[in-house]
């Protein structure tokens, strides 16, 4: 891989990292706003002990938590890919050091393994 290709991947990773951080912060802010509104009675139109409402609230909290966890996993992969660029090992699998095809990195710049290795994990 050329130095120019690595620099291009680095810029893509930095841009994607910023986008995910912005999205995560906005998502977390919405979740907190909804929780605060609920705590202060904005949703007082329904019975607070209604099982259906409690189930909906639980579902929404679980979905929010899952989305935030997914974003955290992506951020960790991006951070690892950026560290690999600094180490000089970008484009090599974390499993065994085999080259990751440029086509895979083009599609997924934060890929840390080959497709075959990913499928076996």
Order of alpha helices (4+ residues) and beta strands (2+ residues): alpha-alpha-alpha-alpha
